[in-house]
Amino acid sequence: MKVFIPILAKILCSLRFAKEIKSIVVEGCTDSSGPEPHSWDLSHERSMPFARTGLGVLDADGTKERKAASLSLLSASGRGSAEPLTGPTGSENSALSRRVLFKRGVRSFEKRAFLQVLKQERG
């Protein structure tokens, strides 16, 4: 995380990509061994330390602008057991299903065009 987060923040805040990225989601996942309401809570609890640690790394790195930009894009969520990973036999692999993902959302071409027009209208 100490290496990955500053690199990710630098890319997201670069002039080339800043307008293209609309979100960064830290997503926790679980296996299907427990009841679904518990899995949702557990997977959300799994994602939060990664989000907090990432922001802490940016604090330690002294990149306040990147932290501010990351805060405006960042969210943490739990998917429960909605997307299990399977092993070679096709059955759920519990160890692989318990994971945290970093996902980024990008603006669609249509949305970017709309935002450009809106920006021009506002002057």
MOPAC internal coordinates of N, CA, C and O (Angstrom, degrees):
PM7 1SCF
backbone

  N    0.0000 0     0.00 0     0.00 0    0    0    0
  C    1.4462 1     0.00 0     0.00 0    1    0    0
  C    1.5249 1   110.62 1     0.00 0    2    1    0
  O    1.2310 1   120.18 1   144.47 1    3    2    1
  N    1.3270 1   117.26 1   -35.53 1    3    2    1
  C    1.4659 1   119.98 1  -178.11 1    5    3    2
  C    1.5236 1   111.58 1   -65.37 1    6    5    3
  O    1.2310 1   120.18 1   154.86 1    7    6    5
  N    1.3167 1   117.26 1   -25.14 1    7    6    5
  C    1.4550 1   120.91 1   177.81 1    9    7    6
  C    1.5324 1   110.20 1   -94.02 1   10    9    7
  O    1.2310 1   120.60 1   135.05 1   11   10    9
  N    1.3176 1   116.47 1   -44.95 1   11   10    9
  C    1.4632 1   122.60 1  -174.04 1   13   11   10
  C    1.5289 1   113.37 1   -65.13 1   14   13   11
  O    1.2310 1   119.54 1   132.62 1   15   14   13
  N    1.3190 1   118.49 1   -47.38 1   15   14   13
  C    1.4720 1   122.00 1  -173.64 1   17   15   14
  C    1.5332 1   112.55 1   -63.18 1   18   17   15
  O    1.2310 1   118.37 1   131.07 1   19   18   17
  N    1.3374 1   120.72 1   -48.93 1   19   18   17
  C    1.4706 1   118.55 1   178.13 1   21   19   18
  C    1.5321 1   113.10 1   -60.00 1   22   21   19
  O    1.2310 1   120.45 1   143.29 1   23   22   21
  N    1.3283 1   116.75 1   -36.71 1   23   22   21
  C    1.4648 1   119.83 1   178.21 1   25   23   22
  C    1.5230 1   110.07 1   -66.28 1   26   25   23
  O    1.2310 1   120.48 1   133.92 1   27   26   25
  N    1.3246 1   116.70 1   -46.08 1   27   26   25
  C    1.4641 1   121.05 1   178.35 1   29   27   26
  C    1.5248 1   110.37 1   -59.60 1   30   29   27
  O    1.2310 1   119.92 1   133.22 1   31   30   29
  N    1.3258 1   117.76 1   -46.78 1   31   30   29
  C    1.4632 1   121.28 1  -179.53 1   33   31   30
  C    1.5231 1   111.32 1   -62.70 1   34   33   31
  O    1.2310 1   120.13 1   140.16 1   35   34   33
  N    1.3218 1   117.35 1   -39.84 1   35   34   33
  C    1.4622 1   120.71 1   179.05 1   37   35   34
  C    1.5285 1   110.67 1   -62.49 1   38   37   35
  O    1.2310 1   120.30 1   137.44 1   39   38   37
  N    1.3108 1   117.03 1   -42.56 1   39   38   37
  C    1.4636 1   120.98 1   179.27 1   41   39   38
  C    1.5265 1   110.44 1   -65.95 1   42   41   39
  O    1.2310 1   120.60 1   133.62 1   43   42   41
  N    1.3288 1   116.45 1   -46.38 1   43   42   41
  C    1.4653 1   120.15 1  -177.22 1   45   43   42
  C    1.5216 1   112.51 1   -64.50 1   46   45   43
  O    1.2310 1   120.35 1   149.18 1   47   46   45
  N    1.3130 1   116.94 1   -30.82 1   47   46   45
  C    1.4651 1   121.17 1  -178.38 1   49   47   46
  C    1.5207 1   112.91 1   -91.64 1   50   49   47
  O    1.2310 1   120.09 1   176.68 1   51   50   49
  N    1.3181 1   117.43 1    -3.32 1   51   50   49
  C    1.4616 1   119.82 1  -178.99 1   53   51   50
  C    1.5247 1   109.87 1   -69.35 1   54   53   51
  O    1.2310 1   121.12 1   -26.33 1   55   54   53
  N    1.3154 1   115.46 1   153.67 1   55   54   53
  C    1.4663 1   120.29 1   179.21 1   57   55   54
  C    1.5207 1   111.46 1   -58.68 1   58   57   55
  O    1.2310 1   120.53 1   148.57 1   59   58   57
  N    1.3156 1   116.60 1   -31.43 1   59   58   57
  C    1.4635 1   120.85 1  -177.41 1   61   59   58
  C    1.5298 1   112.54 1   -67.45 1   62   61   59
  O    1.2310 1   119.78 1   144.09 1   63   62   61
  N    1.3386 1   118.02 1   -35.91 1   63   62   61
  C    1.4608 1   120.63 1  -172.32 1   65   63   62
  C    1.5285 1   115.53 1  -115.20 1   66   65   63
  O    1.2310 1   119.27 1   165.49 1   67   66   65
  N    1.3085 1   118.99 1   -14.51 1   67   66   65
  C    1.4694 1   121.23 1  -172.99 1   69   67   66
  C    1.5242 1   112.89 1   -53.93 1   70   69   67
  O    1.2310 1   119.65 1   141.32 1   71   70   69
  N    1.3122 1   118.27 1   -38.68 1   71   70   69
  C    1.4690 1   121.38 1  -178.30 1   73   71   70
  C    1.5244 1   113.12 1   -83.11 1   74   73   71
  O    1.2310 1   120.77 1   168.02 1   75   74   73
  N    1.3261 1   116.13 1   -11.98 1   75   74   73
  C    1.4635 1   120.34 1  -176.99 1   77   75   74
  C    1.5314 1   112.93 1   -89.75 1   78   77   75
  O    1.2310 1   120.35 1   150.71 1   79   78   77
  N    1.3283 1   116.94 1   -29.29 1   79   78   77
  C    1.4596 1   121.55 1  -175.37 1   81   79   78
  C    1.5238 1   109.78 1   -87.29 1   82   81   79
  O    1.2310 1   120.47 1   -51.16 1   83   82   81
  N    1.3282 1   116.71 1   128.84 1   83   82   81
  C    1.4639 1   119.29 1   177.54 1   85   83   82
  C    1.5185 1   112.64 1  -109.25 1   86   85   83
  O    1.2310 1   119.69 1   162.06 1   87   86   85
  N    1.3326 1   118.20 1   -17.94 1   87   86   85
  C    1.4590 1   119.25 1   179.61 1   89   87   86
  C    1.5214 1   111.54 1  -163.51 1   90   89   87
  O    1.2310 1   121.79 1   -25.28 1   91   90   89
  N    1.3353 1   114.19 1   154.72 1   91   90   89
  C    1.4603 1   122.93 1   169.35 1   93   91   90
  C    1.5176 1   105.21 1  -127.97 1   94   93   91
  O    1.2310 1   120.56 1   -58.17 1   95   94   93
  N    1.3102 1   116.53 1   121.83 1   95   94   93
  C    1.4587 1   120.97 1  -178.76 1   97   95   94
  C    1.5239 1   108.60 1  -117.64 1   98   97   95
  O    1.2310 1   121.11 1   -54.31 1   99   98   97
  N    1.3262 1   115.48 1   125.69 1   99   98   97
  C    1.4587 1   121.53 1   171.80 1  101   99   98
  C    1.5246 1   104.38 1   -94.94 1  102  101   99
  O    1.2310 1   120.88 1   -66.07 1  103  102  101
  N    1.3238 1   115.93 1   113.93 1  103  102  101
  C    1.4572 1   121.25 1  -170.15 1  105  103  102
  C    1.5296 1   110.90 1  -115.82 1  106  105  103
  O    1.2310 1   120.68 1   -58.49 1  107  106  105
  N    1.3262 1   116.30 1   121.51 1  107  106  105
  C    1.4522 1   121.32 1   176.92 1  109  107  106
  C    1.5220 1   110.58 1   -93.28 1  110  109  107
  O    1.2310 1   120.74 1   -35.06 1  111  110  109
  N    1.3213 1   116.19 1   144.94 1  111  110  109
  C    1.4643 1   122.09 1   179.66 1  113  111  110
  C    1.5346 1   109.51 1  -132.70 1  114  113  111
  O    1.2310 1   120.62 1   -27.05 1  115  114  113
  N    1.3174 1   116.41 1   152.95 1  115  114  113
  C    1.4626 1   121.70 1   177.38 1  117  115  114
  C    1.5248 1   109.78 1  -128.47 1  118  117  115
  O    1.2310 1   121.19 1    -4.97 1  119  118  117
  N    1.3136 1   115.33 1   175.03 1  119  118  117
  C    1.4542 1   119.63 1   172.18 1  121  119  118
  C    1.5342 1   108.09 1   -89.24 1  122  121  119
  O    1.2310 1   120.32 1     1.52 1  123  122  121
  N    1.3116 1   116.98 1  -178.48 1  123  122  121
  C    1.4623 1   120.53 1  -175.93 1  125  123  122
  C    1.5263 1   113.70 1   -97.14 1  126  125  123
  O    1.2310 1   119.97 1  -158.77 1  127  126  125
  N    1.3354 1   117.65 1    21.23 1  127  126  125
  C    1.4643 1   120.00 1  -174.33 1  129  127  126
  C    1.5311 1   113.88 1   -75.37 1  130  129  127
  O    1.2310 1   119.64 1   159.72 1  131  130  129
  N    1.3143 1   118.29 1   -20.28 1  131  130  129
  C    1.4670 1   120.67 1  -177.61 1  133  131  130
  C    1.5143 1   111.90 1  -114.58 1  134  133  131
  O    1.2310 1   120.51 1    -4.80 1  135  134  133
  N    1.3369 1   116.62 1   175.20 1  135  134  133
  C    1.4626 1   119.77 1   177.56 1  137  135  134
  C    1.5361 1   110.41 1   -65.39 1  138  137  135
  O    1.2310 1   120.23 1   -33.28 1  139  138  137
  N    1.3133 1   117.16 1   146.72 1  139  138  137
  C    1.4622 1   121.67 1  -173.95 1  141  139  138
  C    1.5339 1   114.39 1   -56.86 1  142  141  139
  O    1.2310 1   118.71 1   134.47 1  143  142  141
  N    1.3479 1   120.07 1   -45.53 1  143  142  141
  C    1.4703 1   117.87 1   178.30 1  145  143  142
  C    1.5313 1   112.66 1   -57.70 1  146  145  143
  O    1.2310 1   120.55 1   140.97 1  147  146  145
  N    1.3167 1   116.56 1   -39.03 1  147  146  145
  C    1.4681 1   120.53 1   177.53 1  149  147  146
  C    1.5312 1   110.40 1   -66.38 1  150  149  147
  O    1.2310 1   120.29 1   140.21 1  151  150  149
  N    1.3247 1   117.04 1   -39.79 1  151  150  149
  C    1.4675 1   121.38 1   179.78 1  153  151  150
  C    1.5283 1   111.32 1   -63.09 1  154  153  151
  O    1.2310 1   120.15 1   140.51 1  155  154  153
  N    1.3290 1   117.31 1   -39.49 1  155  154  153
  C    1.4789 1   120.11 1   177.90 1  157  155  154
  C    1.5245 1   110.40 1   -61.47 1  158  157  155
  O    1.2310 1   121.18 1   132.01 1  159  158  157
  N    1.3500 1   115.34 1   -47.99 1  159  158  157
  C    1.4686 1   119.18 1   179.19 1  161  159  158
  C    1.5213 1   111.26 1   -62.02 1  162  161  159
  O    1.2310 1   120.44 1   134.08 1  163  162  161
  N    1.3148 1   116.77 1   -45.92 1  163  162  161
  C    1.4583 1   121.63 1  -178.13 1  165  163  162
  C    1.5252 1   111.18 1   -62.36 1  166  165  163
  O    1.2310 1   120.30 1   137.14 1  167  166  165
  N    1.3176 1   117.04 1   -42.86 1  167  166  165
  C    1.4637 1   119.56 1  -178.69 1  169  167  166
  C    1.5354 1   111.10 1   -68.48 1  170  169  167
  O    1.2310 1   120.01 1   144.49 1  171  170  169
  N    1.3185 1   117.58 1   -35.51 1  171  170  169
  C    1.4649 1   120.08 1   176.17 1  173  171  170
  C    1.5269 1   109.93 1   -66.85 1  174  173  171
  O    1.2310 1   120.86 1   136.32 1  175  174  173
  N    1.3188 1   115.97 1   -43.68 1  175  174  173
  C    1.4695 1   120.30 1   177.03 1  177  175  174
  C    1.5281 1   111.51 1   -61.73 1  178  177  175
  O    1.2310 1   120.24 1   151.14 1  179  178  177
  N    1.3171 1   117.14 1   -28.86 1  179  178  177
  C    1.4626 1   121.62 1   178.13 1  181  179  178
  C    1.5281 1   110.62 1   -71.63 1  182  181  179
  O    1.2310 1   119.59 1   146.35 1  183  182  181
  N    1.3143 1   118.38 1   -33.65 1  183  182  181
  C    1.4688 1   121.10 1  -176.55 1  185  183  182
  C    1.5301 1   113.19 1   -79.89 1  186  185  183
  O    1.2310 1   119.90 1   148.35 1  187  186  185
  N    1.3201 1   117.80 1   -31.65 1  187  186  185
  C    1.4659 1   121.19 1  -173.90 1  189  187  186
  C    1.5351 1   114.57 1   -60.61 1  190  189  187
  O    1.2310 1   118.61 1   135.19 1  191  190  189
  N    1.3351 1   120.25 1   -44.81 1  191  190  189
  C    1.4749 1   118.64 1   179.21 1  193  191  190
  C    1.5313 1   112.88 1   -60.22 1  194  193  191
  O    1.2310 1   120.26 1   146.96 1  195  194  193
  N    1.3281 1   117.11 1   -33.04 1  195  194  193
  C    1.4597 1   120.03 1   178.84 1  197  195  194
  C    1.5258 1   110.35 1   -67.87 1  198  197  195
  O    1.2310 1   120.24 1   138.08 1  199  198  197
  N    1.3251 1   117.15 1   -41.92 1  199  198  197
  C    1.4642 1   120.54 1   177.68 1  201  199  198
  C    1.5284 1   110.24 1   -63.85 1  202  201  199
  O    1.2310 1   120.65 1   133.63 1  203  202  201
  N    1.3327 1   116.36 1   -46.37 1  203  202  201
  C    1.4771 1   120.49 1   179.89 1  205  203  202
  C    1.5291 1   111.43 1   -63.04 1  206  205  203
  O    1.2310 1   120.52 1   136.08 1  207  206  205
  N    1.3145 1   116.62 1   -43.92 1  207  206  205
  C    1.4603 1   120.78 1  -179.81 1  209  207  206
  C    1.5232 1   110.55 1   -63.05 1  210  209  207
  O    1.2310 1   120.58 1   138.36 1  211  210  209
  N    1.3086 1   116.49 1   -41.64 1  211  210  209
  C    1.4592 1   120.17 1   178.19 1  213  211  210
  C    1.5110 1   112.28 1   -59.67 1  214  213  211
  O    1.2310 1   120.40 1   135.44 1  215  214  213
  N    1.3211 1   116.85 1   -44.56 1  215  214  213
  C    1.4692 1   120.45 1   178.03 1  217  215  214
  C    1.5213 1   110.69 1   -67.01 1  218  217  215
  O    1.2310 1   120.32 1   143.86 1  219  218  217
  N    1.3308 1   117.00 1   -36.14 1  219  218  217
  C    1.4618 1   120.92 1   177.14 1  221  219  218
  C    1.5248 1   111.82 1   -64.29 1  222  221  219
  O    1.2310 1   120.52 1   142.22 1  223  222  221
  N    1.3240 1   116.61 1   -37.78 1  223  222  221
  C    1.4648 1   120.96 1   177.40 1  225  223  222
  C    1.5241 1   109.41 1   -62.66 1  226  225  223
  O    1.2310 1   120.14 1   138.67 1  227  226  225
  N    1.3272 1   117.33 1   -41.33 1  227  226  225
  C    1.4636 1   120.29 1   178.84 1  229  227  226
  C    1.5262 1   110.98 1   -66.56 1  230  229  227
  O    1.2310 1   119.99 1   145.07 1  231  230  229
  N    1.3343 1   117.62 1   -34.93 1  231  230  229
  C    1.4729 1   120.81 1   174.45 1  233  231  230
  C    1.5242 1   110.34 1   -60.95 1  234  233  231
  O    1.2310 1   121.00 1   131.50 1  235  234  233
  N    1.3240 1   115.70 1   -48.50 1  235  234  233
  C    1.4643 1   121.05 1  -177.06 1  237  235  234
  C    1.5285 1   111.21 1   -67.11 1  238  237  235
  O    1.2310 1   120.89 1   150.85 1  239  238  237
  N    1.3270 1   115.91 1   -29.15 1  239  238  237
  C    1.4593 1   121.52 1  -178.09 1  241  239  238
  C    1.5320 1   111.80 1   -78.26 1  242  241  239
  O    1.2310 1   120.60 1   167.21 1  243  242  241
  N    1.3469 1   116.46 1   -12.79 1  243  242  241
  C    1.4610 1   120.47 1   179.40 1  245  243  242
  C    1.5131 1   114.15 1    75.24 1  246  245  243
  O    1.2310 1   120.58 1  -155.57 1  247  246  245
  N    1.3258 1   116.50 1    24.43 1  247  246  245
  C    1.4629 1   120.64 1  -177.10 1  249  247  246
  C    1.5263 1   109.56 1  -106.86 1  250  249  247
  O    1.2310 1   120.76 1  -107.49 1  251  250  249
  N    1.3149 1   116.16 1    72.51 1  251  250  249
  C    1.4643 1   121.20 1  -175.95 1  253  251  250
  C    1.5307 1   112.32 1   -63.17 1  254  253  251
  O    1.2310 1   119.91 1   142.51 1  255  254  253
  N    1.3382 1   117.78 1   -37.49 1  255  254  253
  C    1.4627 1   120.34 1   179.05 1  257  255  254
  C    1.5283 1   110.43 1   -64.33 1  258  257  255
  O    1.2310 1   121.13 1   138.50 1  259  258  257
  N    1.3134 1   115.45 1   -41.50 1  259  258  257
  C    1.4690 1   119.48 1   179.40 1  261  259  258
  C    1.5199 1   110.68 1   -68.74 1  262  261  259
  O    1.2310 1   120.52 1   143.31 1  263  262  261
  N    1.3253 1   116.62 1   -36.69 1  263  262  261
  C    1.4625 1   119.22 1   176.97 1  265  263  262
  C    1.5207 1   110.03 1   -64.27 1  266  265  263
  O    1.2310 1   119.88 1   136.07 1  267  266  265
  N    1.3212 1   117.84 1   -43.93 1  267  266  265
  C    1.4704 1   121.27 1   179.73 1  269  267  266
  C    1.5224 1   110.47 1   -61.55 1  270  269  267
  O    1.2310 1   120.38 1   136.50 1  271  270  269
  N    1.3228 1   116.89 1   -43.50 1  271  270  269
  C    1.4631 1   120.36 1   178.40 1  273  271  270
  C    1.5268 1   110.84 1   -64.78 1  274  273  271
  O    1.2310 1   120.58 1   138.73 1  275  274  273
  N    1.3225 1   116.50 1   -41.27 1  275  274  273
  C    1.4629 1   120.61 1   179.59 1  277  275  274
  C    1.5277 1   111.18 1   -64.79 1  278  277  275
  O    1.2310 1   120.62 1   140.29 1  279  278  277
  N    1.3419 1   116.42 1   -39.71 1  279  278  277
  C    1.4731 1   120.06 1   178.83 1  281  279  278
  C    1.5249 1   111.66 1   -61.28 1  282  281  279
  O    1.2310 1   120.34 1   144.32 1  283  282  281
  N    1.3176 1   116.95 1   -35.68 1  283  282  281
  C    1.4599 1   119.55 1  -178.83 1  285  283  282
  C    1.5240 1   111.93 1   -71.68 1  286  285  283
  O    1.2310 1   120.08 1   160.97 1  287  286  285
  N    1.3250 1   117.46 1   -19.03 1  287  286  285
  C    1.4648 1   121.89 1  -177.99 1  289  287  286
  C    1.5242 1   113.73 1  -105.59 1  290  289  287
  O    1.2310 1   120.25 1   158.92 1  291  290  289
  N    1.3238 1   117.12 1   -21.08 1  291  290  289
  C    1.4612 1   122.59 1  -166.90 1  293  291  290
  C    1.5225 1   114.03 1   -83.42 1  294  293  291
  O    1.2310 1   121.17 1   -42.11 1  295  294  293
  N    1.3254 1   115.37 1   137.89 1  295  294  293
  C    1.4591 1   121.79 1   168.38 1  297  295  294
  C    1.5270 1   108.11 1  -145.97 1  298  297  295
  O    1.2310 1   120.86 1   -21.87 1  299  298  297
  N    1.3079 1   115.97 1   158.13 1  299  298  297
  C    1.4628 1   121.63 1   177.38 1  301  299  298
  C    1.5184 1   107.47 1  -123.56 1  302  301  299
  O    1.2310 1   120.61 1   -40.62 1  303  302  301
  N    1.3068 1   116.44 1   139.38 1  303  302  301
  C    1.4552 1   119.80 1  -178.68 1  305  303  302
  C    1.5254 1   110.56 1  -145.13 1  306  305  303
  O    1.2310 1   121.30 1   -14.27 1  307  306  305
  N    1.3041 1   115.12 1   165.73 1  307  306  305
  C    1.4546 1   122.17 1   176.14 1  309  307  306
  C    1.5127 1   110.13 1  -119.82 1  310  309  307
  O    1.2310 1   120.29 1   -47.42 1  311  310  309
  N    1.3184 1   117.06 1   132.58 1  311  310  309
  C    1.4650 1   122.59 1  -179.66 1  313  311  310
  C    1.5228 1   112.23 1  -102.00 1  314  313  311
  O    1.2310 1   120.40 1   177.30 1  315  314  313
  N    1.3276 1   116.83 1    -2.70 1  315  314  313
  C    1.4585 1   118.43 1  -176.75 1  317  315  314
  C    1.5130 1   109.99 1    62.29 1  318  317  315
  O    1.2310 1   121.08 1    42.57 1  319  318  317
  N    1.3128 1   115.54 1  -137.43 1  319  318  317
  C    1.4694 1   120.43 1  -179.98 1  321  319  318
  C    1.5242 1   110.83 1  -105.40 1  322  321  319
  O    1.2310 1   120.15 1  -153.26 1  323  322  321
  N    1.3239 1   117.31 1    26.74 1  323  322  321
  C    1.4660 1   121.96 1  -175.17 1  325  323  322
  C    1.5257 1   113.92 1   -65.71 1  326  325  323
  O    1.2310 1   120.08 1   153.37 1  327  326  325
  N    1.3293 1   117.44 1   -26.63 1  327  326  325
  C    1.4615 1   120.58 1  -176.64 1  329  327  326
  C    1.5304 1   110.74 1  -130.81 1  330  329  327
  O    1.2310 1   120.34 1  -109.24 1  331  330  329
  N    1.3360 1   116.95 1    70.76 1  331  330  329
  C    1.4689 1   118.96 1  -178.73 1  333  331  330
  C    1.5253 1   111.24 1   -69.16 1  334  333  331
  O    1.2310 1   121.31 1   -29.10 1  335  334  333
  N    1.3169 1   115.11 1   150.90 1  335  334  333
  C    1.4574 1   120.82 1   173.54 1  337  335  334
  C    1.5215 1   108.15 1   -99.77 1  338  337  335
  O    1.2310 1   120.88 1   -35.94 1  339  338  337
  N    1.3165 1   115.93 1   144.06 1  339  338  337
  C    1.4591 1   120.53 1  -176.72 1  341  339  338
  C    1.5172 1   110.79 1  -110.53 1  342  341  339
  O    1.2310 1   121.76 1   -23.24 1  343  342  341
  N    1.3263 1   114.24 1   156.76 1  343  342  341
  C    1.4635 1   121.23 1   176.52 1  345  343  342
  C    1.5176 1   109.51 1   -93.16 1  346  345  343
  O    1.2310 1   120.76 1     8.13 1  347  346  345
  N    1.3149 1   116.15 1  -171.87 1  347  346  345
  C    1.4717 1   121.66 1  -177.64 1  349  347  346
  C    1.5326 1   113.41 1   -60.28 1  350  349  347
  O    1.2310 1   120.24 1   153.22 1  351  350  349
  N    1.3341 1   117.14 1   -26.78 1  351  350  349
  C    1.4625 1   119.77 1  -178.85 1  353  351  350
  C    1.5261 1   112.51 1   -83.24 1  354  353  351
  O    1.2310 1   120.32 1   172.54 1  355  354  353
  N    1.3356 1   116.99 1    -7.46 1  355  354  353
  C    1.4582 1   120.50 1  -179.29 1  357  355  354
  C    1.5142 1   113.93 1    92.84 1  358  357  355
  O    1.2310 1   120.10 1   172.49 1  359  358  357
  N    1.3242 1   117.42 1    -7.51 1  359  358  357
  C    1.4662 1   119.75 1   178.03 1  361  359  358
  C    1.5280 1   109.32 1   -90.28 1  362  361  359
  O    1.2310 1   121.11 1   -19.62 1  363  362  361
  N    1.3250 1   115.48 1   160.38 1  363  362  361
  C    1.4616 1   120.64 1  -177.58 1  365  363  362
  C    1.5239 1   111.27 1   -59.78 1  366  365  363
  O    1.2310 1   121.26 1   -45.16 1  367  366  365
  N    1.3160 1   115.20 1   134.84 1  367  366  365
  C    1.4564 1   122.01 1   173.93 1  369  367  366
  C    1.5254 1   106.08 1  -100.88 1  370  369  367
  O    1.2310 1   120.45 1   -77.54 1  371  370  369
  N    1.3210 1   116.75 1   102.46 1  371  370  369
  C    1.4652 1   121.63 1  -174.79 1  373  371  370
  C    1.5158 1   112.71 1   -57.95 1  374  373  371
  O    1.2310 1   120.13 1   137.27 1  375  374  373
  N    1.3323 1   117.36 1   -42.73 1  375  374  373
  C    1.4600 1   120.56 1  -177.88 1  377  375  374
  C    1.5323 1   111.24 1   -63.68 1  378  377  375
  O    1.2310 1   120.11 1   138.85 1  379  378  377
  N    1.3272 1   117.40 1   -41.15 1  379  378  377
  C    1.4649 1   120.67 1   179.34 1  381  379  378
  C    1.5322 1   111.79 1   -73.23 1  382  381  379
  O    1.2310 1   120.32 1   150.21 1  383  382  381
  N    1.3263 1   116.99 1   -29.79 1  383  382  381
  C    1.4585 1   120.80 1  -178.21 1  385  383  382
  C    1.5220 1   112.52 1   -71.05 1  386  385  383
  O    1.2310 1   120.29 1   154.91 1  387  386  385
  N    1.3257 1   117.05 1   -25.09 1  387  386  385
  C    1.4770 1   121.46 1   177.31 1  389  387  386
  C    1.5233 1   107.90 1   -85.62 1  390  389  387
  O    1.2310 1   120.93 1   -80.72 1  391  390  389
  N    1.3324 1   115.84 1    99.28 1  391  390  389
  C    1.4597 1   119.29 1  -172.45 1  393  391  390
  C    1.5251 1   111.30 1  -154.18 1  394  393  391
  O    1.2310 1   121.40 1    -9.34 1  395  394  393
  N    1.3168 1   114.92 1   170.66 1  395  394  393
  C    1.4669 1   122.29 1   174.86 1  397  395  394
  C    1.5265 1   107.07 1  -126.23 1  398  397  395
  O    1.2310 1   121.27 1   -46.20 1  399  398  397
  N    1.3135 1   115.17 1   133.80 1  399  398  397
  C    1.4638 1   121.77 1  -179.36 1  401  399  398
  C    1.5212 1   110.29 1  -117.32 1  402  401  399
  O    1.2310 1   120.61 1   -34.19 1  403  402  401
  N    1.3113 1   116.44 1   145.81 1  403  402  401
  C    1.4569 1   122.31 1   169.85 1  405  403  402
  C    1.5190 1   105.62 1  -106.42 1  406  405  403
  O    1.2310 1   120.46 1   -60.74 1  407  406  405
  N    1.3357 1   116.72 1   119.26 1  407  406  405
  C    1.4615 1   120.76 1   179.30 1  409  407  406
  C    1.5151 1   108.72 1  -120.25 1  410  409  407
  O    1.2310 1   120.96 1   -36.04 1  411  410  409
  N    1.3012 1   115.78 1   143.96 1  411  410  409
  C    1.4468 1   118.99 1   175.76 1  413  411  410
  C    1.5299 1   107.77 1  -119.93 1  414  413  411
  O    1.2310 1   122.00 1   -37.66 1  415  414  413
  N    1.3165 1   113.77 1   142.34 1  415  414  413
  C    1.4560 1   120.30 1   176.45 1  417  415  414
  C    1.5140 1   108.64 1  -106.29 1  418  417  415
  O    1.2310 1   120.85 1   -41.78 1  419  418  417
  N    1.3156 1   115.99 1   138.22 1  419  418  417
  C    1.4610 1   120.38 1   178.88 1  421  419  418
  C    1.5226 1   109.54 1  -114.45 1  422  421  419
  O    1.2310 1   121.54 1   -27.23 1  423  422  421
  N    1.3066 1   114.66 1   152.77 1  423  422  421
  C    1.4574 1   120.08 1   177.63 1  425  423  422
  C    1.5249 1   108.62 1   -73.95 1  426  425  423
  O    1.2310 1   121.06 1   -38.41 1  427  426  425
  N    1.3103 1   115.58 1   141.59 1  427  426  425
  C    1.4556 1   119.63 1   175.76 1  429  427  426
  C    1.5277 1   109.09 1   -74.36 1  430  429  427
  O    1.2310 1   120.39 1   -19.79 1  431  430  429
  N    1.3116 1   116.86 1   160.21 1  431  430  429
  C    1.4622 1   120.52 1   177.96 1  433  431  430
  C    1.5246 1   110.91 1   -58.94 1  434  433  431
  O    1.2310 1   120.91 1   140.03 1  435  434  433
  N    1.3491 1   115.87 1   -39.97 1  435  434  433
  C    1.4536 1   120.06 1  -179.99 1  437  435  434
  C    1.5226 1   110.83 1   -64.99 1  438  437  435
  O    1.2310 1   120.33 1   138.41 1  439  438  437
  N    1.3141 1   116.97 1   -41.59 1  439  438  437
  C    1.4601 1   121.29 1  -179.62 1  441  439  438
  C    1.5263 1   110.37 1   -66.77 1  442  441  439
  O    1.2310 1   120.71 1   138.90 1  443  442  441
  N    1.3469 1   116.25 1   -41.10 1  443  442  441
  C    1.4606 1   119.42 1   178.44 1  445  443  442
  C    1.5224 1   110.64 1   -61.16 1  446  445  443
  O    1.2310 1   120.51 1   137.21 1  447  446  445
  N    1.3359 1   116.63 1   -42.79 1  447  446  445
  C    1.4639 1   120.20 1   179.59 1  449  447  446
  C    1.5273 1   109.95 1   -63.04 1  450  449  447
  O    1.2310 1   120.29 1   137.50 1  451  450  449
  N    1.3315 1   117.05 1   -42.50 1  451  450  449
  C    1.4643 1   121.56 1   178.38 1  453  451  450
  C    1.5288 1   110.59 1   -61.10 1  454  453  451
  O    1.2310 1   120.56 1   134.67 1  455  454  453
  N    1.3312 1   116.53 1   -45.33 1  455  454  453
  C    1.4597 1   120.48 1  -179.84 1  457  455  454
  C    1.5221 1   112.15 1   -64.31 1  458  457  455
  O    1.2310 1   120.34 1   144.13 1  459  458  457
  N    1.3370 1   116.95 1   -35.87 1  459  458  457
  C    1.4619 1   120.02 1   177.48 1  461  459  458
  C    1.5362 1   110.42 1   -65.15 1  462  461  459
  O    1.2310 1   120.40 1   136.61 1  463  462  461
  N    1.3324 1   116.85 1   -43.39 1  463  462  461
  C    1.4630 1   121.10 1   178.57 1  465  463  462
  C    1.5203 1   109.41 1   -64.12 1  466  465  463
  O    1.2310 1   120.28 1   135.25 1  467  466  465
  N    1.3169 1   117.07 1   -44.75 1  467  466  465
  C    1.4656 1   120.92 1   179.28 1  469  467  466
  C    1.5348 1   110.81 1   -59.57 1  470  469  467
  O    1.2310 1   120.42 1   137.73 1  471  470  469
  N    1.3170 1   116.81 1   -42.27 1  471  470  469
  C    1.4494 1   121.37 1   179.08 1  473  471  470
  C    1.5313 1   110.41 1   -63.12 1  474  473  471
  O    1.2310 1   120.23 1   137.58 1  475  474  473
  N    1.3152 1   117.16 1   -42.42 1  475  474  473
  C    1.4635 1   121.12 1   178.87 1  477  475  474
  C    1.5340 1   111.19 1   -64.24 1  478  477  475
  O    1.2310 1   120.92 1   140.69 1  479  478  477
  N    1.3240 1   115.84 1   -39.31 1  479  478  477
  C    1.4714 1   120.54 1   179.79 1  481  479  478
  C    1.5162 1   112.07 1   -64.84 1  482  481  479
  O    1.2310 1   121.10 1   143.46 1  483  482  481
  N    1.3193 1   115.51 1   -36.54 1  483  482  481
  C    1.4719 1   120.39 1  -179.26 1  485  483  482
  C    1.5328 1   111.18 1   -74.61 1  486  485  483
  O    1.2310 1   120.93 1   159.53 1  487  486  485
  N    1.3378 1   115.83 1   -20.47 1  487  486  485
  C    1.4643 1   120.66 1   177.12 1  489  487  486
  C    1.4444 1   112.38 1    74.32 1  490  489  487
  O    1.2310 1   120.10 1   180.00 1  491  490  489

